[in-house]
Amino acid sequence: MKRFVATLGFAFLALTTFSAIAQTGTVQASSNFVDIPYSSPTGTVEVKITASRPAYPFFYVCLYASVNTLIRNPRTDQFIGCSEWGSADYFIGVDSSLTVDNAYYFYAMEQDDVYQGAPGTVVQTDSRPGTVAARRPINLSISPNPATIPPGAPSTTVTISQNPSSTYSAANVSWYGVNNLPPYTGKIWCLGTPSVLYTTTANVGSGERSTLYVAPYDGCTAGTSVPSLPAVILNEVSFSTTN
């Protein structure tokens, strides 16, 4: 078994495809979904390539990802890196550059060198390429945003919606908020754990500017201020009001 980590910035070379018959194999991601917290810029996935050892002149197997398209183009697709095949019949590539709201279709190339776009041929898979969707652990929204305060009214109601992935539910997240209105000005408040999974409502006041944060459950007490936000923020949303 060979393992390598994403290596970017290799030179782009003209692609020449040999007439040799491509090897048959599989490209399998460790997960079809990668949850990327708001506090993390990128996510990571392992991709396993299984195939018979390449024939001359292809001494290397290289991992690529086409982003948001099934069309493969080794000269311009995301280049993860290469491994000398050796005696093993599989190796694992690690892509640590996944970003939210993108879909990654991983595929392998047998190549005669370790550079992106080096002469080679596609490892034919027996199914679609390894497919990975990068997403937030929780989708979070507030509606309407901005919210309009009716004439003569001190506040109005907004709907807060969260749609967790399979990893999280309402019971294992904690909410935090920052609000510009007294008595909350300049403080971070624990809002507790939501009692419902998908939607809830909240009153918002005139001139309010707030940010809602969702973190992994930490047992904070609703209605208390804390010195700082948790290190991991699953998602956040800012909202405001107008008159």
C-alpha positions in Angstrom: 0.0 0.0 0.0 1.2 3.4 -0.9 0.1 6.7 0.7 0.7 10.3 -0.3 -0.7 13.7 0.6 -2.0 16.3 -1.7 0.8 18.0 -3.6 -0.1 21.1 -5.5 1.8 23.4 -7.8 3.4 20.9 -10.2 4.3 22.0 -13.7 1.6 21.7 -16.4 2.7 19.6 -19.3 1.0 18.7 -22.6 -1.1 15.6 -22.3 -0.3 12.7 -24.6 -2.5 9.6 -24.3 -0.8 6.4 -25.3 -2.6 3.7 -27.2 -2.0 1.1 -24.5 -5.1 -0.4 -23.0 -6.0 1.3 -19.7 -6.0 -0.7 -16.6 -9.3 -1.5 -14.9 -9.7 -0.6 -11.3 -11.7 1.3 -8.7 -11.5 4.7 -7.1 -13.2 4.8 -3.7 -13.5 7.8 -1.4 -13.5 7.1 2.4 -16.8 9.1 2.6 -19.2 10.5 0.0 -19.7 13.6 2.2 -17.2 15.7 4.0 -18.5 18.1 6.7 -16.4 21.3 6.9 -17.0 23.5 9.9 -17.3 27.3 9.3 -14.2 27.7 11.4 -12.1 25.5 9.0 -11.2 26.7 5.5 -10.9 23.2 4.0 -11.8 19.6 4.5 -10.0 16.3 4.0 -10.8 13.0 2.4 -8.9 9.8 1.7 -9.3 8.2 -1.7 -8.3 4.6 -2.4 -7.2 3.5 -5.9 -7.2 -0.3 -6.6 -5.8 -1.7 -9.9 -3.3 -4.1 -11.3 0.2 -2.8 -11.7 0.7 -0.6 -14.7 2.6 -1.9 -17.7 5.6 -0.1 -19.3 6.0 2.9 -19.7 3.5 3.8 -16.9 5.4 3.6 -13.6 3.2 6.0 -11.6 -0.4 6.2 -10.6 -1.6 9.8 -10.1 -4.8 11.0 -8.5 -6.9 13.9 -9.9 -10.3 15.5 -9.1 -12.6 17.2 -11.5 -14.6 19.8 -9.6 -18.4 20.1 -10.2 -18.1 18.3 -13.5 -17.7 14.7 -14.7 -15.6 15.8 -17.7 -12.0 14.8 -17.0 -9.1 17.0 -18.1 -5.8 16.1 -16.4 -4.2 19.3 -17.7 -6.6 21.6 -15.8 -8.3 19.4 -13.1 -7.2 19.5 -9.5 -3.9 17.5 -9.2 -3.6 15.6 -5.9 -0.3 13.8 -6.4 1.4 10.7 -7.6 2.8 7.5 -6.2 5.2 4.9 -7.7 3.1 1.8 -8.0 5.6 -0.7 -6.5 4.4 -4.1 -5.7 1.1 -3.2 -4.0 -2.2 -3.4 -5.8 -3.6 -0.2 -4.2 -2.6 3.1 -2.6 -4.4 5.9 -0.8 -4.3 9.5 -1.7 -5.3 12.3 0.7 -6.9 15.5 -0.6 -6.8 18.2 2.1 -8.1 21.1 -0.1 -11.9 20.4 -0.3 -14.0 23.5 0.0 -17.7 24.0 0.9 -20.5 23.6 -1.7 -18.3 21.8 -4.3 -18.5 18.3 -5.6 -15.3 16.3 -6.3 -15.1 13.5 -8.8 -11.8 11.6 -8.2 -10.1 9.6 -10.9 -6.7 8.0 -11.5 -4.1 8.3 -14.3 -1.3 5.9 -15.0 1.6 8.1 -16.1 5.2 7.9 -17.1 6.2 10.8 -14.7 4.9 12.5 -11.6 3.9 15.8 -13.1 0.4 17.0 -13.8 -0.6 16.2 -17.4 2.3 13.9 -18.0 1.8 11.3 -20.7 -0.5 8.6 -19.5 -3.9 6.9 -19.6 -6.9 6.9 -17.4 -7.5 4.0 -15.0 -10.9 2.9 -16.1 -13.2 2.4 -13.2 -16.0 -0.1 -13.0 -18.4 2.7 -11.7 -18.5 6.5 -11.5 -15.3 8.1 -10.1 -15.1 8.5 -6.3 -17.6 11.2 -5.6 -17.4 13.6 -2.6 -19.6 16.5 -1.7 -18.2 19.1 0.6 -20.7 20.8 2.9 -21.3 22.6 6.2 -22.2 20.2 9.0 -25.3 22.4 9.5 -27.1 24.6 7.0 -28.2 27.7 8.9 -30.5 30.5 7.8 -32.6 33.3 9.2 -35.7 34.6 7.4 -36.5 37.4 6.6 -33.1 38.8 6.6 -33.0 41.8 6.9 -36.3 41.8 8.9 -38.5 44.9 8.7 -40.0 46.2 12.0 -43.6 47.2 11.5 -44.4 50.9 12.1 -45.0 51.6 15.8 -43.8 48.1 16.8 -40.7 47.5 19.0 -39.8 44.2 17.4 -40.8 41.5 14.9 -40.3 37.8 14.5 -37.9 35.9 12.4 -37.6 32.2 11.6 -34.3 30.4 12.3 -33.8 27.2 10.3 -31.1 24.7 10.7 -30.7 21.6 8.6 -28.1 19.3 10.2 -26.1 16.6 8.3 -26.4 13.0 9.5 -23.5 13.8 12.0 -25.5 16.4 14.0 -28.9 16.8 15.5 -30.6 19.5 17.6 -29.6 17.6 20.7 -25.8 17.8 20.0 -25.3 21.4 19.1 -25.0 24.6 21.2 -26.1 28.0 20.0 -24.2 31.3 20.7 -25.1 34.8 19.8 -23.6 38.3 19.6 -26.0 41.3 19.6 -25.4 45.0 19.3 -28.4 46.0 21.5 -28.3 46.5 25.3 -28.0 44.6 27.6 -26.1 42.2 25.2 -23.8 44.8 23.6 -20.2 43.6 23.4 -20.9 40.2 24.9 -21.0 36.6 23.7 -24.1 34.8 25.0 -24.9 31.1 25.2 -28.3 30.5 23.8 -28.4 26.9 24.9 -29.5 23.9 22.8 -32.4 24.3 20.4 -35.4 22.1 21.3 -36.4 21.6 17.7 -34.5 20.1 14.8 -35.4 22.3 11.9 -37.0 25.6 12.7 -37.7 28.0 15.6 -38.7 31.6 15.9 -37.1 34.6 17.7 -38.0 38.2 18.4 -35.6 40.8 17.0 -35.6 44.5 17.9 -35.3 47.8 16.0 -31.8 48.4 14.9 -30.6 45.0 15.8 -27.4 43.6 14.3 -26.7 40.0 15.4 -24.7 36.9 14.6 -25.8 33.4 15.5 -23.2 30.7 15.9 -23.7 26.9 16.0 -21.1 24.8 17.8 -20.8 21.2 18.8 -22.7 20.7 22.1 -20.7 21.8 25.1 -23.3 22.1 27.8 -23.2 25.9 28.1 -26.0 27.4 30.2 -28.6 29.4 28.2 -28.7 33.1 29.1 -25.1 33.3 30.4 -22.2 35.3 28.8 -18.9 33.6 27.9 -15.5 35.1 27.4 -15.0 33.6 23.9 -16.6 31.5 21.2 -15.9 27.8 21.0 -12.8 26.9 18.9 -15.0 24.9 16.4 -17.9 26.7 14.8 -20.1 24.5 12.6 -21.8 27.4 10.9 -22.8 31.0 11.5 -25.2 33.6 10.1 -25.5 37.3 10.5 -28.8 39.3 10.3 -30.2 42.8 10.8 -33.4 44.7 11.0 -34.7 47.8 9.2 -37.6 50.2 10.0 
